Amino acid sequence: MSTLTIAIIITFCIGYLLIAVESITKINKAAIALLMFAACWSLFMISPESYITGFSGQELVNQVSTIIERHLGTTSTTLFFLMGAMTIVEIVDQNGGFNWVRSVLQTQTKRALLWRIAFLTFVLSPVLDNLTTSIVMVMILRKLIHDHKDRMIYASIVIIAANSGGAFSPIGDVTTIMLWNMGAVTALGVISELFIPSLVSMVVPAFIMQYMLKGTLDDDKELTTPSDYKVYDFSHNQRKAVFAIGVGGLLFVPVFKSITQLPPFVGILLVLSVLWVTTEVFYRGLHPSKEREGTMRRVAHLLRNIDMSTILFFLGILMAVACLQETGVLIALGDGLNVVFNSNHYAVTGVIGVFSSIVDNVPLVAGCMGMYPIEAAGDMAVDGIFWQLLAYCAGVGGSILIIGSAPGVVVMGLEKITFGWYLKHIAWIAFVGYILGILAYWVVRTYIFTVPL
């Protein structure tokens, strides 16, 4: 291994460490990721001939530019998909599309509420993505539960259910989106084969956690009052139309991909454009004064609410990983893991899942995508055991620690849940669900789907 390669690895590791301790340094991880991207490729350009043979002079420089542009094109498909999905959910939310969730959660028993929250989060997460679902559910919990100790338990099951629900959907988690865009898994494959393992990884922790709650909810703290609801620009039927187009469109994206064979981001942008046109038509029918008041909820304005720091973080980290891939480091690391675990994909992905609870799962999965090629047949083929297990383990494994997933970090900040409290009370429960989910996948793969779809 050359000195230059070692320097690139050290740069990446330092950046990775700074991202992991973002809560301590108070430096946005997107800034670090972009710095990693630029620094790794700058080091690469010191001696590109070490990694690219057969070219020299300006031809070598052009070849490096071509490689970067190729990786950027692949990365952009994921970024545009995320931006489109985030905008669609924002439009639905701003127009009251999720108000029905509150009425679904009406109950008197604390344990019954836990199960309703768990299943509702599990159902919404595959469609809205696990991060958005977590935010929506925590906002509702604040209206339903005033006792902070109880709310921490409910918030914890939201984290677990959101990660479990996102793992079996091609659009439910960033890592599954990455694998789907890469072509490592198909929508039908992950839904059919990961649904039961994901359900197990949610039901088992919920079953254990219900014994942490006792009694009933106070009548005066159960639901929000009418004054808690926003006044919306659209009529009830128009809001239902926005919800149907937005959420129905998200569900349609995998179908669109299978019909047209176009990348998923094209489908998500199609849904966004239809929803955008629909809302513009609705606003044209409003009274002129009300139309001006509703400007803040129009799509052109809502686009400004998209979390660009998250998008830039993904850009930086994926492009930095791409640099490692071009140096050959990731392939060597993948070969090393196969040697250590004797090519046992359950062991390899299981360890990766545990690591995803400590560090961000996006670079982990991006690294695996560079370490292991998609093969024509076998466990490494499309919808093979390795790729499906990677989708499950990277997603569900993030629930073991509260810092291991985007939903966990967000809920941690919203509800002021400490790392120590989650580690003591919830981590072992999430781990039990994680392991039993892997066992459930083995059963499904061995006795139900004996060959890839």
RODO-2510 file (C-alpha; in nm, 4 decimals, decimal comma):
residues 453
     n   res          X          Y          Z
     1     m     0,0000     0,0000     0,0000
     2     s     0,1483     0,3315    -0,1084
     3     t     0,2048     0,6329     0,1161
     4     l    -0,0522     0,8280    -0,0834
     5     t    -0,3180     0,5612    -0,0280
     6     i    -0,2437     0,5624     0,3447
     7     a    -0,2831     0,9418     0,3468
     8     i    -0,6249     0,9120     0,1779
     9     i    -0,7340     0,6486     0,4312
    10     i    -0,6172     0,8624     0,7253
    11     t    -0,8003     1,1659     0,5834
    12     f    -1,1183     0,9624     0,5473
    13     c    -1,0888     0,8163     0,8992
    14     i    -1,0319     1,1580     1,0578
    15     g    -1,3352     1,2934     0,8764
    16     y    -1,5396     0,9901     0,9771
    17     l    -1,4411     1,0413     1,3412
    18     l    -1,5390     1,4085     1,3315
    19     i    -1,8764     1,3132     1,1837
    20     a    -1,9303     1,0573     1,4608
    21     v    -1,8593     1,3142     1,7352
    22     e    -2,0644     1,5931     1,5780
    23     s    -2,2535     1,6403     1,9066
    24     i    -1,9219     1,7205     2,0775
    25     t    -1,7501     1,9326     1,8125
    26     k    -2,0730     2,1170     1,7172
    27     i    -1,9489     2,1196     1,3569
    28     n    -2,2165     2,0203     1,1065
    29     k    -2,1362     1,6790     0,9592
    30     a    -2,2185     1,8067     0,6108
    31     a    -1,9236     2,0476     0,6299
    32     i    -1,6911     1,7650     0,7334
    33     a    -1,8237     1,5341     0,4603
    34     l    -1,7658     1,7940     0,1892
    35     l    -1,4159     1,8565     0,3237
    36     m    -1,3487     1,4809     0,3120
    37     f    -1,4704     1,4700    -0,0479
    38     a    -1,2426     1,7519    -0,1614
    39     a    -0,9400     1,6403     0,0450
    40     c    -0,9511     1,2735    -0,0627
    41     w    -0,9760     1,3532    -0,4339
    42     s    -0,7084     1,6253    -0,4043
    43     l    -0,4714     1,3672    -0,2574
    44     f    -0,5735     1,1270    -0,5328
    45     m    -0,4668     1,3846    -0,7942
    46     i    -0,1149     1,4078    -0,6515
    47     s    -0,0302     1,0835    -0,8264
    48     p    -0,3295     0,9539    -1,0254
    49     e    -0,1047     0,7316    -1,2343
    50     s    -0,0696     0,5110    -0,9254
    51     y    -0,4338     0,4067    -0,9665
    52     i    -0,5076     0,4631    -1,3383
    53     t    -0,2830     0,2966    -1,5905
    54     g    -0,2537     0,3455    -1,9647
    55     f    -0,2847     0,7247    -1,9593
    56     s    -0,0463     1,0171    -1,9144
    57     g    -0,0449     1,3950    -1,9182
    58     q    -0,3706     1,5651    -2,0060
    59     e    -0,5317     1,2332    -2,0995
    60     l    -0,4773     1,1156    -1,7403
    61     v    -0,6367     1,4329    -1,6020
    62     n    -0,9332     1,3893    -1,8348
    63     q    -0,9698     1,0286    -1,7276
    64     v    -0,9838     1,1298    -1,3589
    65     s    -1,2482     1,3913    -1,4421
    66     t    -1,4482     1,1248    -1,6246
    67     i    -1,4288     0,8944    -1,3220
    68     i    -1,5434     1,1697    -1,0841
    69     e    -1,8296     1,2647    -1,3150
    70     r    -1,9360     0,8992    -1,3354
    71     h    -1,9480     0,8688    -0,9578
    72     l    -2,1232     1,2052    -0,9315
    73     g    -2,3877     1,0877    -1,1762
    74     t    -2,4536     0,7745    -0,9705
    75     t    -2,4641     0,9760    -0,6482
    76     s    -2,6986     1,2353    -0,7978
    77     t    -2,9687     0,9747    -0,8635
    78     t    -2,9883     0,9147    -0,4890
    79     l    -2,9750     1,2846    -0,4031
    80     f    -3,2529     1,3829    -0,6447
    81     f    -3,4659     1,0964    -0,5184
    82     l    -3,4239     1,2165    -0,1597
    83     m    -3,4961     1,5783    -0,2496
    84     g    -3,8124     1,4797    -0,4361
    85     a    -3,9383     1,2534    -0,1586
    86     m    -3,8664     1,5130     0,1119
    87     t    -4,0541     1,7798    -0,0854
    88     i    -4,3578     1,5550    -0,1411
    89     v    -4,3830     1,4731     0,2295
    90     e    -4,3436     1,8416     0,3183
    91     i    -4,6308     1,9354     0,0840
    92     v    -4,8602     1,6699     0,2334
    93     d    -4,7680     1,7682     0,5894
    94     q    -4,8137     2,1426     0,5353
    95     n    -5,1605     2,0775     0,3951
    96     g    -5,2815     1,8701     0,6898
    97     g    -5,2420     1,5310     0,5274
    98     f    -5,1292     1,3643     0,8486
    99     n    -5,3967     1,4954     1,0865
   100     w    -5,5801     1,1635     1,0625
   101     v    -5,2920     0,9973     1,2493
   102     r    -5,4040     1,1623     1,5739
   103     s    -5,7514     1,0136     1,5586
   104     v    -5,6112     0,6661     1,4921
   105     l    -5,4148     0,6811     1,8180
   106     q    -5,7176     0,7425     2,0411
   107     t    -5,7104     0,4978     2,3329
   108     q    -5,7192     0,4931     2,7138
   109     t    -5,4573     0,2262     2,7877
   110     k    -5,0887     0,3118     2,7837
   111     r    -4,9942    -0,0316     2,6530
   112     a    -5,2550    -0,0162     2,3785
   113     l    -5,1162     0,3223     2,2751
   114     l    -4,7667     0,1710     2,2564
   115     w    -4,8852    -0,0955     2,0132
   116     r    -5,0774     0,1547     1,8019
   117     i    -4,7763     0,3837     1,7820
   118     a    -4,5475     0,0916     1,6953
   119     f    -4,7657    -0,0443     1,4156
   120     l    -4,8581     0,2963     1,2752
   121     t    -4,4914     0,3993     1,2643
   122     f    -4,4033     0,0656     1,1062
   123     v    -4,6697     0,1176     0,8370
   124     l    -4,5872     0,4827     0,7633
   125     s    -4,2089     0,4454     0,7590
   126     p    -4,1864     0,2405     0,4367
   127     v    -4,3807     0,5119     0,2535
   128     l    -4,2683     0,8390     0,4118
   129     d    -3,9143     0,7207     0,5056
   130     n    -3,8074     0,6500     0,8624
   131     l    -3,6768     0,9985     0,9444
   132     t    -3,9900     1,1857     0,8375
   133     t    -4,2140     0,9320     1,0103
   134     s    -4,0195     0,9695     1,3350
   135     i    -4,0584     1,3472     1,3317
   136     v    -4,4329     1,3253     1,2590
   137     m    -4,4901     1,0673     1,5359
   138     v    -4,2890     1,2571     1,7995
   139     m    -4,4785     1,5763     1,7236
   140     i    -4,8048     1,3874     1,7783
   141     l    -4,6743     1,2202     2,0946
   142     r    -4,6058     1,5604     2,2462
   143     k    -4,9767     1,6345     2,2183
   144     l    -5,0849     1,2969     2,3559
   145     i    -4,8377     1,2263     2,6393
   146     h    -4,7388     1,4909     2,8924
   147     d    -4,5326     1,2655     3,1204
   148     h    -4,1755     1,2853     2,9894
   149     k    -4,0683     0,9470     3,1298
   150     d    -4,3512     0,7710     2,9493
   151     r    -4,2907     0,9738     2,6361
   152     m    -3,9275     0,8564     2,6245
   153     i    -4,0515     0,4974     2,6099
   154     y    -4,2978     0,5791     2,3334
   155     a    -4,0300     0,7744     2,1473
   156     s    -3,7950     0,4763     2,1740
   157     i    -4,0456     0,2429     2,0093
   158     v    -4,0859     0,5057     1,7366
   159     i    -3,7115     0,4798     1,6646
   160     i    -3,7204     0,1001     1,6533
   161     a    -4,0409     0,0780     1,4474
   162     a    -3,9274     0,3489     1,2039
   163     n    -3,5957     0,1745     1,1355
   164     s    -3,7628    -0,1667     1,1053
   165     g    -4,0307    -0,0341     0,8713
   166     g    -3,7780     0,1481     0,6569
   167     a    -3,5623    -0,1626     0,6129
   168     f    -3,8107    -0,3612     0,4045
   169     s    -3,9042    -0,0785     0,1687
   170     p    -3,6998     0,0461    -0,1289
   171     i    -3,7915     0,4038    -0,0303
   172     g    -3,8079     0,3676     0,3486
   173     d    -3,4458     0,4338     0,4406
   174     v    -3,1506     0,6075     0,2782
   175     t    -2,9504     0,2840     0,2733
   176     t    -3,2237     0,0870     0,0975
   177     i    -3,2653     0,3748    -0,1484
   178     m    -2,8914     0,3548    -0,2196
   179     l    -2,9025    -0,0221    -0,2719
   180     w    -3,2154     0,0043    -0,4887
   181     n    -3,0643     0,2796    -0,7036
   182     m    -2,7487     0,0717    -0,7372
   183     g    -2,9539    -0,2253    -0,8592
   184     a    -2,8417    -0,4561    -0,5775
   185     v    -3,2005    -0,5175    -0,4661
   186     t    -3,5409    -0,4928    -0,6271
   187     a    -3,8565    -0,3465    -0,4756
   188     l    -4,0384    -0,6803    -0,4874
   189     g    -3,7407    -0,8632    -0,3433
   190     v    -3,6902    -0,6503    -0,0311
   191     i    -4,0616    -0,6171     0,0395
   192     s    -4,1393    -0,9867     0,0100
   193     e    -3,8323    -1,1244     0,1857
   194     l    -3,7556    -0,8575     0,4457
   195     f    -4,1104    -0,7826     0,5623
   196     i    -4,1301    -1,0691     0,8137
   197     p    -3,7780    -1,0130     0,9594
   198     s    -3,8488    -0,6397     0,9895
   199     l    -4,1854    -0,7090     1,1546
   200     v    -4,0179    -0,9432     1,4038
   201     s    -3,7534    -0,6803     1,4859
   202     m    -4,0357    -0,4397     1,5768
   203     v    -4,2875    -0,6713     1,7459
   204     v    -4,0396    -0,8337     1,9851
   205     p    -3,9139    -0,5024     2,1340
   206     a    -4,2732    -0,3709     2,1533
   207     f    -4,3780    -0,6859     2,3408
   208     i    -4,0972    -0,6377     2,5926
   209     m    -4,1412    -0,2613     2,6266
   210     q    -4,5138    -0,2814     2,6995
   211     y    -4,4263    -0,4025     3,0491
   212     m    -4,2477    -0,0725     3,1129
   213     l    -4,5869     0,1024     3,1008
   214     k    -4,8788     0,0702     3,3397
   215     g    -5,2151     0,2363     3,3855
   216     t    -5,4310     0,4542     3,1657
   217     l    -5,4008     0,7939     3,0040
   218     d    -5,5608     1,0978     3,1620
   219     d    -5,8663     1,2148     2,9718
   220     d    -5,7465     1,5728     2,9562
   221     k    -5,4137     1,4759     2,8058
   222     e    -5,5289     1,2318     2,5454
   223     l    -5,5827     1,4371     2,2334
   224     t    -5,5208     1,7840     2,1054
   225     t    -5,7981     2,0360     2,1199
   226     p    -5,9405     2,1832     1,7998
   227     s    -5,7338     2,4945     1,8620
   228     d    -5,4183     2,2887     1,8130
   229     y    -5,4994     2,2317     1,4466
   230     k    -5,3836     2,4693     1,1780
   231     v    -5,6155     2,6633     0,9525
   232     y    -5,5478     2,5357     0,6013
   233     d    -5,5910     2,6996     0,2631
   234     f    -5,7519     2,4013     0,0931
   235     s    -6,0893     2,2415     0,1539
   236     h    -6,1220     1,8987     0,3142
   237     n    -6,1540     1,7250    -0,0229
   238     q    -5,8595     1,9158    -0,1662
   239     r    -5,6423     1,8117     0,1295
   240     k    -5,7498     1,4515     0,0730
   241     a    -5,6493     1,4850    -0,2915
   242     v    -5,3065     1,6207    -0,1944
   243     f    -5,2597     1,3298     0,0474
   244     a    -5,3729     1,0713    -0,2098
   245     i    -5,1447     1,2068    -0,4841
   246     g    -4,8457     1,2472    -0,2524
   247     v    -4,8572     0,9188    -0,0610
   248     g    -5,0092     0,7242    -0,3502
   249     g    -4,7385     0,8623    -0,5756
   250     l    -4,4648     0,7419    -0,3399
   251     l    -4,6168     0,3941    -0,3504
   252     f    -4,6340     0,4161    -0,7305
   253     v    -4,2621     0,4879    -0,7780
   254     p    -4,1497     0,1204    -0,7614
   255     v    -4,4253     0,0322    -1,0095
   256     f    -4,3117     0,3136    -1,2392
   257     k    -3,9552     0,1802    -1,2303
   258     s    -4,0635    -0,1745    -1,3133
   259     i    -4,2770    -0,0544    -1,6063
   260     t    -4,0398     0,1995    -1,7621
   261     q    -3,7016     0,0642    -1,6385
   262     l    -3,6066     0,4272    -1,5685
   263     p    -3,4113     0,5162    -1,2517
   264     p    -3,6316     0,5677    -0,9414
   265     f    -3,5517     0,9395    -0,9197
   266     v    -3,7383     0,9946    -1,2485
   267     g    -4,0521     0,8469    -1,0938
   268     i    -4,0229     1,0559    -0,7785
   269     l    -3,9802     1,3737    -0,9840
   270     l    -4,2856     1,2761    -1,1899
   271     v    -4,4932     1,2472    -0,8718
   272     l    -4,3565     1,5784    -0,7429
   273     s    -4,4432     1,7553    -1,0677
   274     v    -4,8001     1,6177    -1,0683
   275     l    -4,8481     1,7211    -0,7058
   276     w    -4,6986     2,0635    -0,7762
   277     v    -4,9334     2,1248    -1,0712
   278     t    -5,2318     2,0060    -0,8656
   279     t    -5,1643     2,2446    -0,5773
   280     e    -5,1080     2,5336    -0,8187
   281     v    -5,4474     2,4639    -0,9757
   282     f    -5,6067     2,4564    -0,6294
   283     y    -5,4512     2,7933    -0,5406
   284     r    -5,5833     2,9502    -0,8610
   285     g    -5,9345     2,8732    -0,7388
   286     l    -5,8881     3,0579    -0,4093
   287     h    -5,9971     3,4131    -0,3409
   288     p    -5,7121     3,6511    -0,4436
   289     s    -5,6486     3,7653    -0,0840
   290     k    -5,6400     3,4080     0,0419
   291     e    -5,4139     3,3073    -0,2438
   292     r    -5,1577     3,5591    -0,1269
   293     e    -5,1863     3,4360     0,2329
   294     g    -5,1285     3,0796     0,1170
   295     t    -4,8063     3,1638    -0,0651
   296     m    -4,5988     3,0265     0,2242
   297     r    -4,7456     2,6814     0,1618
   298     r    -4,6905     2,6765    -0,2127
   299     v    -4,4333     2,4320    -0,3437
   300     a    -4,1972     2,7055    -0,4634
   301     h    -4,1659     2,8196    -0,1017
   302     l    -4,1637     2,4728     0,0538
   303     l    -3,8607     2,3840    -0,1569
   304     r    -3,6663     2,6228     0,0656
   305     n    -3,7537     2,4083     0,3668
   306     i    -3,5678     2,1066     0,2311
   307     d    -3,2762     2,0131     0,4569
   308     m    -2,9920     2,0869     0,2160
   309     s    -2,7303     2,0102     0,4813
   310     t    -2,8489     1,6482     0,4749
   311     i    -2,8296     1,6389     0,0942
   312     l    -2,4779     1,7850     0,0998
   313     f    -2,3750     1,5345     0,3666
   314     f    -2,4760     1,2465     0,1412
   315     l    -2,2953     1,4086    -0,1512
   316     g    -1,9735     1,4477     0,0460
   317     i    -1,9705     1,1058     0,2084
   318     l    -2,0620     0,9128    -0,1071
   319     m    -1,8015     1,0910    -0,3159
   320     a    -1,5346     1,0396    -0,0476
   321     v    -1,6184     0,6677    -0,0414
   322     a    -1,5943     0,6684    -0,4218
   323     c    -1,2351     0,7892    -0,3901
   324     l    -1,1543     0,4985    -0,1574
   325     q    -1,3149     0,2655    -0,4089
   326     e    -1,0924     0,3940    -0,6891
   327     t    -0,7793     0,3323    -0,4788
   328     g    -0,8760    -0,0350    -0,4379
   329     v    -0,8911    -0,0124    -0,0589
   330     l    -1,2561    -0,1168    -0,0301
   331     i    -1,2127    -0,4283    -0,2403
   332     a    -0,9163    -0,5335    -0,0255
   333     l    -1,1193    -0,4692     0,2908
   334     g    -1,4080    -0,6765     0,1565
   335     d    -1,1734    -0,9647     0,0801
   336     g    -1,0351    -0,9370     0,4332
   337     l    -1,3800    -0,9594     0,5928
   338     n    -1,4616    -1,2650     0,3825
   339     v    -1,1427    -1,4331     0,5014
   340     v    -1,2076    -1,3535     0,8693
   341     f    -1,5688    -1,4746     0,8615
   342     n    -1,5106    -1,7488     0,6041
   343     s    -1,7497    -1,5753     0,3589
   344     n    -2,0423    -1,6210     0,6007
   345     h    -2,2760    -1,3449     0,4825
   346     y    -2,4891    -1,3636     0,7972
   347     a    -2,1820    -1,2956     1,0110
   348     v    -2,0410    -1,0224     0,7855
   349     t    -2,3651    -0,8271     0,7551
   350     g    -2,4508    -0,8902     1,1212
   351     v    -2,1256    -0,7232     1,2270
   352     i    -2,1874    -0,4381     0,9811
   353     g    -2,5308    -0,3898     1,1407
   354     v    -2,3811    -0,3616     1,4873
   355     f    -2,1272    -0,1098     1,3574
   356     s    -2,4136     0,0905     1,2057
   357     s    -2,5390     0,1524     1,5600
   358     i    -2,2105     0,3259     1,6398
   359     v    -2,1376     0,5163     1,3200
   360     d    -2,3544     0,6472     1,0396
   361     n    -2,4952     0,3681     0,8235
   362     v    -2,4731     0,5714     0,5013
   363     p    -2,0919     0,5508     0,4667
   364     l    -2,1006     0,1896     0,5876
   365     v    -2,3383     0,0841     0,3124
   366     a    -2,1606     0,3040     0,0583
   367     g    -1,8379     0,1306     0,1563
   368     c    -1,9932    -0,2131     0,1145
   369     m    -2,1212    -0,1127    -0,2288
   370     g    -1,7608    -0,0414    -0,3224
   371     m    -1,6205    -0,3489    -0,1457
   372     y    -1,8448    -0,6092    -0,3034
   373     p    -1,9475    -0,6316    -0,6712
   374     i    -2,2917    -0,7437    -0,7847
   375     e    -2,2556    -1,0892    -0,9341
   376     a    -2,4645    -1,2671    -1,1950
   377     a    -2,5689    -1,5466    -0,9592
   378     g    -2,5347    -1,6634    -0,6012
   379     d    -2,5517    -1,4792    -0,2706
   380     m    -2,4003    -1,1622    -0,4222
   381     a    -2,6474    -1,1449    -0,7108
   382     v    -2,9351    -0,8966    -0,7303
   383     d    -3,1645    -0,9740    -0,4343
   384     g    -2,9027    -1,2163    -0,3083
   385     i    -2,8669    -1,2957     0,0601
   386     f    -2,5818    -1,0501     0,1127
   387     w    -2,7554    -0,7423    -0,0295
   388     q    -3,0882    -0,8092     0,1403
   389     l    -2,9189    -0,8777     0,4727
   390     l    -2,7162    -0,5599     0,4295
   391     a    -3,0394    -0,3623     0,3807
   392     y    -3,1899    -0,5193     0,6938
   393     c    -2,8827    -0,5059     0,9179
   394     a    -2,7771    -0,1509     0,8300
   395     g    -3,1318    -0,0246     0,8878
   396     v    -3,2452    -0,2220     1,1915
   397     g    -2,8998    -0,2331     1,3503
   398     g    -2,9115     0,1441     1,3833
   399     s    -3,1739     0,1051     1,6576
   400     i    -2,9325    -0,0637     1,8998
   401     l    -2,7872     0,2723     2,0037
   402     i    -2,9762     0,6010     1,9887
   403     i    -2,6968     0,7605     1,7836
   404     g    -2,7012     0,4788     1,5278
   405     s    -2,9646     0,6156     1,2912
   406     a    -3,1081     0,9425     1,1661
   407     p    -3,4421     0,8800     1,3464
   408     g    -3,2529     0,8093     1,6686
   409     v    -3,0464     1,1259     1,6507
   410     v    -3,3507     1,3406     1,5684
   411     v    -3,5688     1,1896     1,8418
   412     m    -3,2783     1,2214     2,0852
   413     g    -3,2714     1,5940     2,0185
   414     l    -3,6476     1,6454     2,0184
   415     e    -3,7183     1,4513     2,3374
   416     k    -3,3881     1,5125     2,5201
   417     i    -3,3275     1,1396     2,5616
   418     t    -2,9774     1,0776     2,6947
   419     f    -2,7404     0,8257     2,5441
   420     g    -2,7020     0,6554     2,8835
   421     w    -3,0770     0,6142     2,9425
   422     y    -3,1305     0,4557     2,6014
   423     l    -2,8255     0,2312     2,6448
   424     k    -2,9499     0,1077     2,9833
   425     h    -3,3192     0,0601     2,9081
   426     i    -3,3630     0,0134     2,5330
   427     a    -3,0382    -0,1017     2,3656
   428     w    -3,0612    -0,4644     2,4761
   429     i    -3,4265    -0,4816     2,3726
   430     a    -3,3474    -0,3483     2,0250
   431     f    -3,0565    -0,5936     1,9974
   432     v    -3,2810    -0,8903     2,0801
   433     g    -3,5229    -0,7819     1,8082
   434     y    -3,2310    -0,7331     1,5666
   435     i    -3,0936    -1,0854     1,6212
   436     l    -3,4360    -1,2517     1,6054
   437     g    -3,5035    -1,0631     1,2809
   438     i    -3,1875    -1,2124     1,1279
   439     l    -3,3045    -1,5549     1,2421
   440     a    -3,6445    -1,4871     1,0845
   441     y    -3,4708    -1,3925     0,7589
   442     w    -3,2831    -1,7240     0,7628
   443     v    -3,6123    -1,9070     0,8030
   444     v    -3,7760    -1,7058     0,5240
   445     r    -3,4830    -1,7492     0,2891
   446     t    -3,4341    -2,1185     0,3668
   447     y    -3,7897    -2,2450     0,3717
   448     i    -3,9984    -1,9900     0,1784
   449     f    -3,7800    -1,8183    -0,0817
   450     t    -3,5213    -2,0815    -0,1587
   451     v    -3,4151    -1,8986    -0,4746
   452     p    -3,3989    -1,5250    -0,5492
   453     l    -3,7080    -1,3728    -0,7094
***
